[in-house]
Amino acid sequence: MGRRPIVRKRGSSPKYRAHTIIRVAPSKYPQVNTAEVVTKGRVLKLIHDPGRGAPLSLIELENKVKFFTLASEGTYVGQEVEVGKRASAKLGNILTLAEIPEGTYVCNVERKPGDGGALFRSSGNYAVIIGKSGGMVTLKDAKGRLFLIKGNSLATVGIVAGGGRTEKPFLKAGNKLKLMRSKGRRYPVVRGVAMAAVHHPHGGGRHQHVGGSTSISRRLPPGAKVGLISPKRTGR
């Protein structure tokens, strides 16, 4: 029997899993009382989190509660921030969507109140508040998509830091490899026809041609499930 193809090894071998043990911490809002009280805090440090494009900011509140959250553009160490329903809509403050004026840029928005932040979290991402009605807030993201979120969901005022990160080229394969390893992605990707027959079902032969149809049944084991998996139609 030949060696297991990579599509099968990736399902069981720890070599291909993301190295999450080196992650800093999850980025979630603390359990905030959304009443009239406003809690003040201070940014202690800005940290790079492996596998995450946006930097994290460590915030300590007046009640000694510390939490990590996504840093917005313009955040600096020592910055005073406010957390709560009645917080001012200034850069870096965390408050409910219902209290943020229309036309304001927000990020790290909760999909449901209390989930800690789930939307618009990638580096350079944001949404704009374009309307409010019936306790719901309408957001529009950079792609033009509309989102209807409850008004008591928390959000951070501003744009996620790290924008333009993807515009810089990797320049060498080693830099790309480190990024892919931190995310648990498959890299580099080698064509199956370029491999030997023991490494891939498409491998073998002098010429890099599969030699037949690449349609494959959905019921086959992972080592054989490559190519067009149970296609509805093939050919022209």
C-alpha positions in Angstrom: 0.0 0.0 0.0 1.3 3.5 -0.8 1.6 6.4 1.5 -1.4 8.3 2.7 -2.2 11.3 0.5 -2.1 14.7 2.2 -5.9 15.1 2.0 -6.1 12.1 4.4 -3.1 13.1 6.6 -4.6 16.6 7.2 -7.6 15.0 8.9 -5.6 13.2 11.6 -2.0 14.4 11.9 -1.3 17.2 14.4 1.4 18.4 11.9 -1.3 20.2 9.8 -3.3 21.7 12.7 -3.1 25.4 13.6 -0.7 26.1 16.4 -3.3 27.7 18.6 -1.2 27.2 21.8 0.8 30.4 20.9 -2.3 32.5 20.5 -2.5 35.4 23.0 -6.2 35.4 24.1 -9.7 35.4 22.6 -11.0 38.9 21.7 -14.3 39.3 23.5 -16.1 42.1 25.3 -16.6 41.6 29.0 -20.0 41.2 30.6 -21.0 44.9 30.5 -24.0 46.3 32.3 -25.9 48.1 29.5 -27.7 50.4 31.9 -26.9 54.1 32.4 -23.5 53.4 34.1 -20.3 54.1 32.2 -17.1 52.3 33.1 -13.8 54.0 32.2 -10.6 52.1 31.3 -7.1 52.5 29.9 -5.2 50.7 27.2 -2.3 48.9 28.8 -0.6 47.5 25.7 -0.9 46.6 22.0 -0.1 43.0 21.2 0.3 41.0 18.0 -1.7 37.8 18.0 -0.3 35.0 15.7 -2.8 34.0 13.1 -4.7 37.3 13.4 -4.1 40.2 11.1 -5.4 42.8 13.5 -3.5 43.7 16.7 -5.1 43.2 20.1 -5.4 45.9 22.8 -5.3 45.0 26.5 -7.8 47.2 28.4 -8.1 47.5 32.2 -11.3 48.9 33.6 -11.8 50.9 36.8 -13.2 47.7 38.5 -9.8 45.9 37.7 -11.4 43.8 35.0 -8.9 43.2 32.1 -9.9 42.0 28.7 -8.5 41.8 25.2 -10.3 43.4 22.3 -9.5 44.3 18.7 -7.6 47.6 18.4 -9.1 50.3 16.2 -7.1 52.6 14.1 -5.5 55.4 16.2 -5.5 53.4 19.4 -2.4 54.0 21.5 -1.0 52.8 24.8 -2.4 54.9 27.7 -5.5 55.9 25.9 -8.6 56.4 28.0 -11.6 54.5 26.8 -15.2 54.2 28.0 -17.4 51.1 28.1 -21.1 51.2 28.6 -24.5 52.2 27.1 -24.0 55.9 27.7 -20.3 56.1 26.7 -19.4 58.9 24.2 -19.1 57.9 20.6 -15.4 58.6 20.4 -12.7 56.5 18.8 -12.0 53.3 20.6 -15.0 53.5 23.0 -17.3 50.5 23.4 -21.1 51.1 23.6 -24.4 49.9 22.2 -25.4 50.5 18.6 -28.6 52.3 19.6 -26.5 55.1 21.2 -24.1 55.6 18.3 -25.1 58.3 15.8 -25.9 57.5 12.2 -22.9 57.7 9.8 -20.4 56.5 12.4 -17.8 53.9 11.5 -18.0 50.9 13.9 -16.2 47.5 14.1 -16.3 44.3 16.2 -20.1 44.3 16.4 -22.0 41.7 18.4 -24.2 39.6 16.2 -26.4 38.9 19.3 -26.2 40.9 22.5 -23.6 39.3 24.8 -21.7 37.2 22.4 -18.6 39.3 22.8 -18.2 40.5 19.2 -18.6 38.6 15.9 -18.9 40.9 12.9 -16.4 43.2 11.1 -13.3 42.0 12.9 -10.6 41.5 10.2 -7.9 44.1 9.8 -9.1 47.3 8.1 -12.8 46.1 8.2 -15.7 48.3 9.3 -19.4 49.1 9.0 -21.4 52.3 8.8 -24.6 52.9 10.7 -27.2 54.0 8.1 -30.5 53.7 10.0 -32.4 52.9 13.1 -36.0 51.7 13.6 -37.9 49.6 16.1 -35.0 48.8 18.3 -33.0 47.5 15.3 -29.9 49.2 13.7 -29.0 48.8 10.0 -25.3 48.5 9.1 -23.6 48.7 5.8 -20.2 47.1 5.4 -17.4 47.9 2.9 -18.8 45.5 0.3 -22.3 47.2 0.4 -24.0 44.4 2.3 -26.7 45.3 4.8 -27.0 43.9 8.3 -29.9 44.3 10.7 -28.6 44.1 14.3 -30.4 44.6 17.7 -29.7 48.0 19.1 -28.4 46.7 22.5 -25.5 44.9 20.8 -22.1 46.3 21.7 -19.7 47.8 19.1 -16.4 49.6 19.0 -16.2 53.0 17.4 -13.7 53.2 14.6 -12.1 50.9 12.0 -10.1 47.8 12.8 -6.4 48.5 12.9 -4.0 46.8 10.4 -5.7 48.0 7.2 -3.7 47.5 4.0 -1.9 44.5 5.4 -2.6 42.4 2.3 -1.2 45.0 0.0 2.4 44.3 1.0 3.9 41.3 -1.0 5.4 38.4 0.9 8.5 38.6 -1.2 9.6 35.1 -0.3 8.0 31.8 0.4 9.2 31.5 4.0 7.1 34.5 5.1 4.0 32.9 3.4 4.7 29.6 5.1 4.8 31.1 8.6 1.4 32.8 8.0 -0.2 29.6 6.7 1.2 27.5 9.5 -0.3 29.9 12.1 -3.7 29.5 10.5 -3.4 25.8 9.8 -3.8 26.3 6.1 -2.5 23.9 3.4 0.7 25.3 1.9 2.4 24.9 -0.5 -0.2 23.3 -2.8 1.3 20.9 -5.3 -0.6 19.6 -8.3 -1.6 15.9 -8.0 -0.4 15.1 -11.5 3.1 16.3 -10.5 3.4 13.7 -7.7 4.3 10.1 -7.8 1.5 7.5 -7.9 2.0 6.6 -4.2 1.3 10.1 -3.1 -1.8 11.0 -5.0 -4.5 9.3 -7.1 -3.6 11.6 -10.0 0.1 10.9 -9.8 2.3 8.7 -12.0 3.2 8.7 -15.6 5.7 10.7 -17.8 3.1 13.3 -18.9 1.3 15.4 -16.4 -2.2 14.4 -17.5 -4.7 12.6 -15.3 -5.4 10.1 -18.0 -9.2 9.9 -17.5 -12.1 11.4 -15.7 -11.5 13.1 -12.3 -15.1 12.5 -11.2 -15.2 10.7 -7.9 -17.9 9.2 -5.7 -18.8 11.0 -2.5 -18.8 7.7 -0.6 -15.1 6.9 -1.1 -12.5 7.2 1.7 -10.6 10.5 2.2 -7.5 9.2 0.5 -9.3 8.7 -2.8 -11.6 11.7 -2.5 -9.8 14.1 -4.8 -10.7 15.9 -8.1 -14.4 16.5 -8.9 -16.3 15.1 -6.0 -19.8 13.9 -7.0 -20.2 16.5 -9.8 -23.7 17.2 -11.2 -22.2 17.4 -14.7 -18.8 17.0 -16.3 -17.3 17.8 -19.7 -18.8 20.5 -21.9 
